[in-house]
Amino acid sequence: MQCPGCGLQRSMIALMRGEWLQSFSLYPPLVPMILLVGFALIHLKKQFANGASIIRYGQVFVVILILANYIYKIINHQIFV
């Protein structure tokens, strides 16, 4: 059985190699996660007016993507014994 984070490391390696499509196919939530972390780090320095709200909604969005990816993997890759 796979976990909700399965494919994250392979996706990160593919992304660092410049293989964008392979990275996305391995773990679609990776790029939004990276963007969210980057925005949060910039927000710590710049203190955007609505930065906390954007981070909060971004977290919800990323969690929904992770759960959707996990459910997709369970449904499409389930092994029937």
trRosetta pair geometry for C-beta under 8 A, 3 or more apart (Angstrom, degrees):
i j d omega theta_ij theta_ji phi_ij phi_ji
2 6 4.1 -87 -166 16 103 159
2 7 8.0 18 -164 -19 132 97
2 70 7.5 -161 104 -139 103 75
2 73 5.4 -66 67 141 144 139
2 74 7.5 -140 52 -73 100 67
2 77 7.2 33 -4 90 133 136
3 6 5.1 129 52 -36 68 93
3 70 7.9 -49 151 -122 33 114
4 66 5.4 53 175 166 114 104
4 67 7.1 -24 -130 -88 125 47
4 69 7.5 100 -158 81 71 98
4 70 4.3 -36 -112 -80 76 136
5 8 4.7 -33 -178 -14 83 133
5 27 8.0 18 -166 -130 48 136
5 66 7.7 -10 -78 -151 61 117
6 27 7.9 -171 100 -89 44 109
6 73 7.2 146 67 -174 121 169
7 10 5.5 -65 -154 50 52 109
7 11 5.4 57 149 -29 81 109
7 26 4.4 -174 -174 167 109 81
7 27 4.1 166 115 -60 104 99
8 11 5.7 -60 -147 37 24 113
8 12 6.4 26 155 -21 63 105
8 27 5.0 123 -89 -123 46 170
8 30 6.5 153 -139 -89 69 104
9 12 5.6 -50 -146 33 33 112
9 13 6.5 33 154 -18 64 103
10 13 5.7 -52 -150 36 33 112
10 14 6.4 33 152 -17 65 106
10 26 5.0 -130 100 -167 104 150
10 27 7.4 132 68 -13 82 113
11 14 5.7 -54 -147 38 32 111
11 15 6.2 35 153 -22 65 106
11 22 8.0 -169 -123 125 59 69
11 23 4.7 93 -165 -157 73 68
11 24 7.7 108 -145 -55 111 15
11 26 3.9 -167 -78 91 87 116
11 27 3.6 -98 -31 33 158 108
11 30 4.7 -163 129 -42 132 153
12 15 5.6 -53 -147 36 31 114
12 16 6.4 29 154 -17 64 105
12 23 7.5 95 -67 -138 15 109
12 30 6.4 -160 -71 -148 69 137
13 16 5.8 -55 -148 37 30 109
13 17 6.5 26 153 -15 63 108
14 17 5.7 -60 -149 40 32 110
14 19 4.2 -78 -173 75 87 112
14 20 8.0 171 138 -69 97 12
14 22 4.4 -127 -163 101 143 106
14 23 4.0 -171 97 -72 110 77
14 26 6.1 135 16 9 145 141
15 18 7.8 54 179 -65 31 16
15 19 7.2 -91 -71 62 25 65
15 20 6.9 59 -119 -105 67 51
15 23 4.0 87 -63 -119 79 154
15 30 6.5 -146 -42 129 147 141
15 31 7.5 174 -117 -75 139 84
19 22 4.1 -10 145 38 116 119
19 23 5.9 138 96 -27 75 89
20 23 5.7 -59 -149 35 27 114
20 24 6.4 25 156 -17 65 106
21 24 5.7 -53 -147 37 32 110
21 25 6.3 28 155 -17 65 107
22 25 5.7 -56 -144 39 32 109
22 26 6.3 31 156 -20 65 107
23 26 6.0 -59 -150 35 28 109
23 27 7.2 -51 176 49 61 78
23 30 6.4 -97 167 65 101 147
23 31 7.6 94 126 -49 121 99
24 27 7.8 -110 -149 68 21 40
24 28 5.5 39 -168 -105 70 67
24 30 7.8 -134 -98 42 46 108
24 31 7.2 -14 -93 -12 86 124
25 28 7.8 31 -93 -62 16 80
26 30 8.0 20 85 -17 92 138
27 30 4.8 80 104 -36 104 109
27 69 7.0 64 -148 -178 58 157
28 31 7.8 -54 -179 23 47 95
28 65 6.4 -127 107 -179 101 111
28 69 5.6 -171 43 -91 103 125
29 32 5.7 -65 -160 51 60 107
29 33 5.6 64 145 -31 85 107
29 62 5.8 102 -165 -158 114 75
29 65 4.0 142 -95 118 103 119
29 66 5.0 -14 -33 -70 170 69
29 69 5.9 -111 -18 -12 107 145
30 33 5.6 -62 -151 35 29 114
30 34 6.4 26 157 -18 67 106
31 34 5.7 -52 -146 35 33 111
31 35 6.3 33 155 -17 65 106
32 35 5.6 -54 -143 40 34 112
32 36 6.1 37 157 -22 67 106
32 58 7.4 -170 175 -165 98 90
32 61 6.6 -113 177 119 143 109
32 62 5.3 -171 119 -97 114 88
32 65 6.1 110 51 15 147 166
33 36 5.8 -56 -148 35 29 111
33 37 6.4 26 156 -15 64 106
33 62 5.4 105 -84 -144 72 133
34 37 5.9 -55 -147 38 30 108
34 38 6.2 31 154 -18 64 109
35 38 5.6 -56 -147 39 30 113
35 39 6.2 30 156 -19 65 106
35 58 7.8 -131 103 -153 92 131
36 39 5.8 -54 -146 37 29 110
36 40 6.3 31 154 -20 64 106
36 55 7.0 110 -165 -136 91 67
36 58 4.3 162 -117 152 111 129
36 59 6.8 131 -168 -71 146 56
36 62 5.8 -64 -16 -46 158 141
37 40 5.6 -53 -146 36 31 113
37 41 6.4 31 155 -19 64 105
38 41 5.9 -56 -149 35 30 110
38 42 6.5 26 154 -14 65 106
39 42 5.7 -57 -148 40 33 109
39 43 6.0 38 152 -25 67 107
39 51 7.6 -173 159 -149 96 91
39 54 6.8 -98 153 122 141 122
39 55 6.8 -169 108 -87 110 82
39 58 6.9 165 64 -59 142 173
40 43 5.5 -52 -145 34 31 116
40 44 6.8 42 152 -28 61 96
40 55 5.4 87 -93 -118 93 124
41 44 5.7 -43 -157 20 34 115
41 45 7.4 20 151 -6 60 102
42 45 6.0 -64 -161 41 39 104
42 46 5.7 0 159 10 78 119
42 48 8.0 41 116 -28 94 114
43 46 6.2 -69 -121 56 29 88
43 47 6.8 81 -178 -89 62 26
43 48 5.4 -67 -121 15 87 101
43 51 3.9 148 -137 -174 123 139
43 52 7.6 150 174 -60 143 51
43 54 7.8 -173 -83 67 142 115
43 55 6.5 -98 25 -52 168 125
44 47 7.8 6 -174 -61 13 65
46 51 7.6 150 86 -73 93 149
47 51 6.7 -138 -164 17 31 146
48 51 3.4 118 61 -54 99 106
48 54 7.3 -11 93 20 139 135
50 53 4.8 -47 -177 44 85 117
50 54 5.8 92 123 -28 87 98
51 54 5.6 -57 -146 37 32 111
51 55 6.2 31 157 -19 67 106
52 55 5.7 -54 -148 36 31 111
52 56 6.3 34 152 -21 64 106
53 56 5.6 -52 -146 35 33 113
53 57 6.3 24 158 -10 67 106
54 57 6.1 -58 -145 43 29 104
54 58 5.9 33 153 -23 64 111
55 58 5.4 -56 -144 39 29 116
55 59 6.4 34 155 -24 64 102
56 59 5.9 -52 -153 29 28 111
56 60 6.8 26 150 -15 62 103
57 60 5.6 -50 -150 36 37 112
57 61 6.3 41 151 -21 67 106
58 61 5.5 -53 -146 37 33 114
58 62 6.3 31 156 -18 67 105
59 62 5.8 -55 -145 37 30 108
59 63 6.3 29 156 -17 65 107
60 63 5.9 -56 -148 38 29 110
60 64 6.4 30 154 -19 64 106
61 64 5.8 -56 -150 35 29 111
61 65 6.5 30 152 -18 64 105
62 65 5.6 -52 -149 36 34 113
62 66 6.4 36 152 -21 66 103
63 66 5.6 -51 -147 35 33 112
63 67 6.3 30 156 -14 66 106
64 67 5.9 -56 -146 41 30 108
64 68 6.1 31 155 -20 66 109
65 68 5.7 -55 -142 39 29 111
65 69 6.2 30 157 -20 64 107
66 69 5.8 -56 -149 37 27 111
66 70 6.3 28 153 -20 63 108
67 70 5.5 -54 -146 37 32 113
67 71 6.2 31 157 -17 66 105
68 71 5.9 -53 -145 38 30 109
68 72 6.2 35 153 -22 63 107
69 72 5.6 -54 -148 35 30 115
69 73 6.5 30 153 -19 64 104
70 73 5.8 -54 -150 35 30 110
70 74 6.5 30 152 -19 64 105
71 74 5.6 -53 -148 35 34 112
71 75 6.3 28 157 -15 67 108
72 75 6.0 -60 -146 39 28 106
72 76 5.9 -3 168 6 66 117
73 76 6.5 -69 -131 51 22 92
73 77 5.2 -28 -173 28 64 123
74 77 7.2 -62 -105 54 10 81
74 78 5.9 37 174 -66 54 102
75 78 6.6 -37 -147 -16 13 113
